[in-house]
Amino acid sequence: MTDHTVKSFQEELDSIAASIAQMGGMTEAQLTNAIEAVSRRDSGLAERTVQEDRRIDALEAEIEARAIRIIALRQPMASDLREAISAIKISTDLERIGDLAKNIAKRALVIQGDFDTPVRLIQGIARMGRLAQHQLKLVLDAFSNRDAHAAMEVWRGDEEIDEMYNSVFRELLTYMMEDPRTIGVCTHLLFIAKNIERIGDHATNVAETVTYFVTGERVVDDRPKGDKTSSTPVGA
């Protein structure tokens, strides 16, 4: 490769990295707005959040196409190849986070007129959402800084979101058993909480990808998981 070609290649990789940073910022805003729409019962914000998901989808498709083009035409090796592959994987996880945030916003629209929902339930879900937001921000910073250590901190932190989800899950079941009139709204809140838990999983996926991109080594340890809802008996 000539110096000009090498420079052009690096510029292409840098451009994709910048697009991922842009997509990450959009996804962070999407998640923040979705959680705010739930906690404030803001139907207008929920509707805007649903519409914004299209921009994230479009950017994900663009990043994937550009990364595939680099692989096909440039035939990168070693760290350059890892960077191109990682761009595709990270953009896919960010797109899924955007979808989950959109789903949260849709649920917010359904429950926004139900003001009998106990405030503590909404507050619990909002706290869980803020924790997922924090994890997403940290992993995006780890990508921007090429910091594998910071990425692994996010990877280890996923268990905290799972534990919070378990707590919210049990509390919602208790409310439904004590007052069957809350079953409808609590079911929607259960789906919201599960979407937030899944967002934590996708942030963990990004953390694994960042670690692989930076170090060239895959994370081989078992992922820390604390979601026990599948085995939690009703009333526990």
Helices and strands as residue ranges (DSSP letters): H 3-40, H 43-74, H 78-111, H 119-145, H 148-178, G 180-182, H 183-215, G 229-231
